[in-house]
Amino acid sequence: MIKPYNILELIPHRPPFVMVDKLTEFEGYYAATEMTVTEDNIFCLNGYFSEAGMMENMAQTCAARLGYKSLDNDLSVKLGIIGAVKDFNVFFRPVPGDHLETGILIEHEVFNAILLKAEIRCKGKIAATAHMKLFLTDTESQPYEET
């Protein structure tokens, strides 16, 4: 069972650019998040959650994994950047109200480079898949403080 961190403690992103609601699984090289698409989401266009939003959801799932791992080891959360995306396949675009379950599996993690595969599921079906290369920077995230 994972510790119940607020998602904003785990990721460097802040509203309105938060594309994950909750880290649900963390085990070794695997992590999963959940998110409910809202109508006011900045990546909702013409009644659909966009491809860019799905890509960002995948990357933030990795960020949540890294943030959890960092906080669990008393380290600061670092900023990461998407370096490359390949084999990005969108099978359908979710709509507001849809609940997304995103899983990532780290395939290689060397120094500050992370290669992963990701999958977004919605209503029991695969909505999107991709392989991504992310780079972890030395820049520390601003600590989350409840207001």
Secondary structure as UniProt FT lines:
FT   HELIX           7..10
FT   TURN            15..16
FT   STRAND          22..27
FT   TURN            28..29
FT   STRAND          30..36
FT   TURN            39..40
FT   TURN            42..43
FT   STRAND          44..45
FT   TURN            46..47
FT   STRAND          48..49
FT   HELIX           51..72
FT   TURN            73..74
FT   STRAND          78..90
FT   TURN            96..97
FT   STRAND          99..110
FT   TURN            111..112
FT   STRAND          113..122
FT   TURN            123..124
FT   STRAND          125..140
//
